[in-house]
Amino acid sequence: MDFTVFELITVFVAIFFGALVQGTIGFGLAIVAAPVLYLVTPELVPGSIILMAMLVGGLTAKQNLHAVKLNDLKSALMGRIPGSLLGAMLLTMASHRTMGLFMGGSVLFAVLASLSPYKVQTNGKTLFSAGLLSGIMGTASSIGGPPMALVMQNQSGERIRANLSAYFVVSAVISLSILAWSGQFGWLQLKYGLMFVPCVLAGNLVARKLVPYVDQAMIRKALLMLCSVAGIGAIVSAI
């Protein structure tokens, strides 16, 4: 696979800003970078994106390790495993249109629900459900952050970053394993995922400088905005 200079610069910029966003609020690399990488070369989605998201998630989780809540992760990951299996299965069975409408509609419904006076409670049931939907979306498209972000949106900024990041590290391993088993993640995706690691590191470095200036209200607004973009983008792509 050969990239033109313009394509390389485009991919570098997209991944840098994606890593910057994810390092700042806890998720977002796939939402920012996946559409761009898909236009340049579809082979990089979802495998290479998931690999890079795992790296930035690991860096962010390490920086906020003291705020990680293992009970929250346990419930979410219990949903992620069957969700990832369903996502891999849907990749081989469902049409692009059906997947896009399903994922986009689900995310937008959750965004609208979160804007209502009723606050989504972060408990075992909601985390399991979010993990299930996240597994389906993340394995099928690499964009698995919105369900988890919406459930965690009312927590502190530090806890959001810590738990989302730790969750993405483990869930990325699950998704990549299933994609490799189903023949949809191989040497090509691994090579290009590793090729763009410097962009991930640069974006995460800048994010670390910005974190002290980002409060909970800003993170919640950013989460809802990114989730809306992801939902609308999935529907538009499907149509």
Secondary structure as GFF3:
##gff-version 3
##sequence-region A 1 239
A	DSSP	alpha_helix	5	25	.	.	.	ID=ss1
A	DSSP	alpha_helix	29	40	.	.	.	ID=ss2
A	DSSP	three_ten_helix	42	44	.	.	.	ID=ss3
A	DSSP	alpha_helix	47	63	.	.	.	ID=ss4
A	DSSP	three_ten_helix	65	67	.	.	.	ID=ss5
A	DSSP	alpha_helix	70	93	.	.	.	ID=ss6
A	DSSP	alpha_helix	96	114	.	.	.	ID=ss7
A	DSSP	alpha_helix	124	141	.	.	.	ID=ss8
A	DSSP	alpha_helix	145	152	.	.	.	ID=ss9
A	DSSP	alpha_helix	157	181	.	.	.	ID=ss10
A	DSSP	alpha_helix	187	195	.	.	.	ID=ss11
A	DSSP	alpha_helix	197	210	.	.	.	ID=ss12
A	DSSP	three_ten_helix	211	213	.	.	.	ID=ss13
A	DSSP	alpha_helix	216	238	.	.	.	ID=ss14
###
